[in-house]
Every structure is written in C-alpha cells, then in structure tokens.
Amino acid sequence: MQGQTRTAVLAAGGTGGHMFPAEALARELTGRGWRVVLATDRRGETYAHAFPAEERLALDAATGRGPLGLLKAGVEILKGVLQARSAFARLGVEVVIGFGGYPSAPALLAALSQGRPTLIHEQNAVLGRTNRLLAGRVRAVASAFPTLEKAPAGVTPRLVGSPVRAEIAALFDQPYVAPTDRIRVLVTGGSQGARVLSETVPQALAALPPALRDRLEVQQQSRPETLETALKLYNDAGIVCEVAPFFGNMAGRLGAAHLVIGRAGASTCAELAVAGRPSVLVPLKIATDDHQRLNARHLVAAGAAEMILEDELTVARLTGVVTAMLADPAALAARAAAARLVAIPDAARRLANLVEAMVEVVNS
C-alpha cells in the first residue's frame, strides 16, 4: 500500500487534553500503515508513555508576556522551527497535524514554510490561541464540537469529533443501566483549581438524604492535601469510598459509574458523551476564553448534563442538583441516552479520513 511509506507528524502541547486525541489518531493512522512521529515538549512526555510513535521530536517552544517575554518566546519558537525543518526533511514528512498548545506551533510553522500539508484539530468549543493564529494558513481545521467560537473569518471548521482512547470508545456499545440498589458516583478533577471539587463534593454527597447517601459508592480523585479530609467526611457519613490523587483504569471506572461529577475539559466531555454517562459539570473558571463552560454547554443543551458555574458552586447547590438526579433513575437513563446522541465514537477514523483525503488532493 502507498500509505505504508507515509510519515505523519502529530504535534501537541503537553496536556492530556491535547495528547489523548493525538494518541487516538496515531493509533488509527498506524493501523493504516502510516509511520507516526510525535512532536511535543517535556510536559507532553508525561502523557506519551504509550504513544505509538516511531520517533519523538522535542522542539523548542515557549510562551511569554510583555515585550521581553514575547521576544524570548519568539526566539525559542524560531529555534523550534529550524529544528523541525531539519527533522521533516530527514524523515520525508508528508503531513503535519497540530492539536494545539504552544509546542505545536514550531511544527506547523516549519511545515508551512516547506509547503507541506497541514491540518489543525481543535478539541474545545473555542479555538485555542495557537490554533487561532494558524487556522487561516493551514489547509483544514477539524473541530470536536458542532460550533467553534473565535474561528477567523473565512475558516470553515469540519466537524469530526474528538478522538478518544480505544478503551473509552469501546464504552459506546456498553448499555447504561440505571441504579436499582448501589449508586456509583465517579468524581474527577483537573490539575488546575481542583481544590474546589476536592473540598465541596465530599461535603455535598455527605449531605444527601439518607435514602440516597446509604446506597453510595464514591470514587474520587482528590488533591493530596485534601485527601484525608475527604476520606474523613465520607467515612463519617458512612459512604463507601475510594479517594486517591490519580486513578488507573479510567475506562472501567467510567463504564461502571451511574453519575460523573467533574470539570468540563474537552477530553472529559468527549469521553462522557461516548460512554453515555450523565454528569454534573463544574467548568474551570480560569480556563482560557472560558472554553470549559462552552464545552459543557454542548452536553447541557443535549439534556445529558447539569452545569454549575464555579462562582455558584456551594455545598447546598451541589447537594440539591445531585439529589434531584439520583432520585429519578429513569431521568438518569434518559440523560445517558442524550449523551450518546451527541457522541462521535469514530472521531479518530473521521479525522484520519480527513488527513488522507487532504494528502491525496495535494499529491494529485
């Protein structure tokens, strides 16, 4: 096959929100015979231990504020562009796909300077700053959500969804069974501002009516400094719980959950939709361009989730919302079905199709 000799560079910033979709695409392209190269920064390596890349490029990149900071960032990006140009020529790169974050900028700029096909995938409901700067120059912009805020004039995003890991995608075919006895609640939290969830959720669940509280089994990600407090609150309330800073086997935990409480990052929203799980979302207040609120809005509009803004999050408010949701199993099942209706479980396949179609057009 012709594709067996093709090389694609996937460039992603160093967060799970960028790296997980890139990894899903990498697996899809690898299965089609492509050679995959990962371009990221040191932070990205944290999420890349299972990334199926034949080679990894550590490109210089930076961001900054103020005249001096911007000047230093520009110098670092230029160094990264030169590094990428040399690597792309050596590897015979056919296409570069950027997933956002400032480390993706040098790879895309290098590809543009060499006339190589380029594509951007935006995971959030608002175009990120790096992607926004380059969206008008690349050949295509793929979006995870039906609406994409802050897209430059003349840019028409192509909806493909957000690629999720294979073990998460497999949950799409797993039916949601509303609770009849035990109620399993999964609580996740982002790395930024997670103290709000670590402190508020245990208090809110402990305040549930006894008829619900006595049936709870809670798994909660918690900041290390609030872990003991959360455990004590759950234990004092007689709630079966598991509290830890990090959970493995997230797919298994998500698939077993009746309700999820968490942030509204792009990967979280995509995984909730594909898994078909009802949720209570608390968008990160300080997220750039308020993108988490816009992400959550998609699931809320579908009837799959309830949203509580961070400034409005209180123990009483969260207790009330969770009580109303858990007290109505039929409504929970309806929310699960609504989540699946807006899911795009084959996003990795759709994005890979777009990549290959774009390359074919360029080469024809």
N, C-alpha and C positions, 0 to 999 in steps of 0.2 A: 504494500500500500504506500501511496505517496506520503501520507501523513506520518509514517513511521520514521521518517528522517527529519521531521519538522521540529523546531525548537520554539517554545513559548516561554517568555519571561513573565512571571507574576510578581508584581511589585506591591507591597502592602506595608502600612505602618504597623508599629509594634503594639497593637492591642488585639484582644480576642475578636472584637467586632470587625476588624479588617482581616485578621489572619484566618478565622474559621471559614468564611466564604471562599477565600483564596485556596485553602486546603481542599475544600469540596470540589472546586473547579479543577484543581491539579489532579485529583483522583479521576475525574471524568476524562480529562484530556489524556492522562497516562493510559487509561483503558482504551483510548482510541489510537494509541501508538505514538503520541507526541512525547517529546523529551521536554521536561519541565525544569525551569531554573527559577529559584526564589530570590528576589531582591528585597531585603528588609534591613532593619537596624538591630542593634543589640537587644532592645526590648522585645523585638519580634521573635528572637530565638527562644524566648520563654514559652511561646505557643507553637513552636515549629518542630518539636521533637519527633512528631510523627508525620511531618510534611513530606510528601513523596517527591522530593526534588533531587535530580541528579547532581545539581551543583547549587551552591548558595553564594550570592553576591552581597557583601557588606558594603553598601555605598555610603559615602559621607553625605550627611544632610543635617539640617538644623532649622530651627525657627527662632525668631527673636522679636524684641520690641524696642522701639526707639531707634534713632538713626544709627547708633553704634551697633546695637543688637541686630538690626536688619542687614547692616553691612557685613558683619561676621557671618550671618546666616547665608548671605549671598555667596560669600567666598567658599563656604562649606558645600553649598549646593553645586557650585561650579566644579569643585573637585570631584563631587559625586558624578556629575555629568561626564566628565572626562574619563573617570573610571568605567562608567557604564558603556561609553562609546567603544573603548578598547575591548571590553568583555564581549559586547554584542558582535563586533567584527570577528573576534576569535571564534565565537560559538555559532555564527551564522544564524542569528535570531530572526525568526520570521514574523513574530508579533509580540507586542508588549501590552499586558493588561494591568491597569492600575486600579487598586482597591481603596485608595485614599490614604490620608496620613502623610505628613511631610516627607517620610523616607521614599514614598512612591514618586515624588517629583523628579529627582535626578534621572530615574529610569525612563520616565515618559519624555522628558526633555531631550535625553540622548536619542531616543528612538525617533522623535520628531525631527531632530537635526540631521538624522541619517535617512529620512524618508521611509522609515519602517512603519507598517500598520500599527495603529494604537487604538485602544479601547479603554473606557473607564467604566467601572461598576460602582454605583453609589448604593450603599446599604441602608442609609437613613432616608427619611421622608423629606429631608432638606439637603441640598447639595453641599458637601463639605468644602472648606475653604481651598484646599489644594485642588480638589476636583473642579471647583468653580473657576479657578484661574486657567485651567487647561481644557475645560469642556468644549470651548469653541474651536480648539485646534485639533482635537482627536477626531477619528473617523466615526466613532459612535459612542453614545452614552447609554449604558444599561441601568435600569432602575429596579429597586426592590419593591417600591410602593407604586400604586396607580397614579399618585400625584407626587411631583418632585418640586419642592419650593426652591426659589433662588436659582433656577436654571437660566443661563444667559439667553437673551433674545436670539432666535434662530436655531436653538438647540432643542431637538425633539427627542426626549428620552424613549427608550424602548423597554417596555416592561418585561422583565424576565423572572422577577422574584429574587430572593436572597438565598444562595446555595447554603444548605445545612449539611452537617456531617451525616454520613451514611446511616449511622445508628439512630440518629434523630429522624431522618427521612423514613426509616422503617416503621416509625410510630404512626405514620399516616394511615396505615392499614390496621392499626390496633384499635378496636372499638372503645369508646368511653363508657364505663359502667358507673352510673351514679351510686353514691354511697347508700347502703342499707343498714350497715352496722358501724364498723370503724370508718372514720373520716380522716383521710390522709392529706395533710397540707404541706406543701413544699415552699420554703421561703428562701429566695435567692437575693443576692445583693451585689451591686457593682463595687469596684475597688475605690470609687470616689464617693464621699458623702454617705457611705453605707451605715454610719452610726445611727442615722435616723431610723432605719429599719431594724438594726440590731437592738435598739432600745425600745422602740414603740411596739413592734409586732408581738413580743412576748407578753407585754402588759395587756395588749388588746385581746389576745387569744385567752389569756387567763381570766379576762372579764366576761367571756362568753357565758350565756345561760348554761347552767349545769347539764341540761339535757344534751347540749352540743359539746360542751367542754369535756365531758366524761368519755366521749367517743373519739377524741382527737388523738392522732399520731402525727407529730410535727417533726419535720427535718428542716433545720435552719442553718444557713450559712451566716456566721456572725464574726464581727471583728474580734481579734484575740482579746482586746481589753474589755469587751463587754460579754465575753463568752460565759464567765462564771455567773454574772448577774442574770443572764438569760436562762441558764440552767436552773438557777435557784427559783426564778419566777415560775418556770414550767413545773418543777418538782413540787413547789408549794401548792400549785393549783391542781396537782395530780394528773398532769398531762404527760403522756408518754412522748419522749422527745429524743432527738439526736441533734446535737449542736456542735458545729465544727467550722473552722475558718475556710475549709475547702472540701468539696465533695467529689469523689470519683464516681464513675458510672452515672453520669447525669441523665443519660437516656433512660436507664432503668428507673431512676427516681422520678423523672418526669412522666414516664409511662404509667407509674403507679399512683400518681397524685390525682386527687379529686379537685383540688384548688391550688393555684400557684399565686404567691404574693411576691412581687419583686419590682425591679426597675424596668425601664422601657427601652433598653438598648436595642439596636437593630437585630442582633442575633437572638436576643430573648424573644422579641416579638415574632420573628420568623419561626422560631422553634415552637412557641406556644401555638401558632396557627397550624403548623404541620402536625404537631402532636394532638391538636384538638383539645386543648385544656382551658377551662375557664380561669380567669385571673383577676387579681386586683393589682393595678399598676400605679406606682408612685414615681413619676418621671424625675430624673435628677435635675434639680433646679438650676445648677450651674452648667448644664450641658450646652455646648456651643450652639448658638442660634436656636436654642430651645428645642433641639431636634428630638429629644426623648418624648416631649409632650406631643409633637406631631406624629411620631411613631405610634404612640399609644392611641391617638385619635382614630387610627385606622381600625383597630380592634374594638374600640368602644362603639364606633359607628356601626360596626357589623353586629353588635349585640353580644360580643364574646367576652368583653371585659368591663370592669368598672375602673375609673381613674380617680385618684385623689392627688391633687397637687401638693407638693411638699409643704407649702405655706399653710395648707388647710389640713395637714395630717395631724390628728390628735388621737389619743387612745380611744376616746368615745366615738369619734367618727369612724375609725377603722373597725372597732367592735361592731358598730351598727351595720356597716356595709357587709362584713363577713357573716354576721348573724343572719341577715336577710338572704344572702346567697346560700349558706349551708342549710337553712331551714326549708329550702324548696329544691329537693333533688331533681324534679322534672325540669325546673328552670336551669339548674346546673347542666343537665344533659343538653338542653337547648343551646346554652352558651357554647358548649363543646362543639356542637354541630355547626354553630355560626362561625367558630374559629376555623374549622376545616373548610368552610365555604370560601374563605379568603386566602387559604393556603395555596402556595405554589410548590408542591413537593418535588417537582422535577426541575427546579431552578438551575441546578448545575448543568443538566442536559440542555436546557434552553440557552444558557449563556455560552456553553461550548459550541452549540449550533451557530450562534451569532458570530463567535470568533472565527469559526471555519468558513462561514459564508463571506465574511469580510475579507479574509485572506484570499479566498477564491476570486472575489471581484478584483482585488488589487493585482493578482497574478494573471488575470485573464487578458 
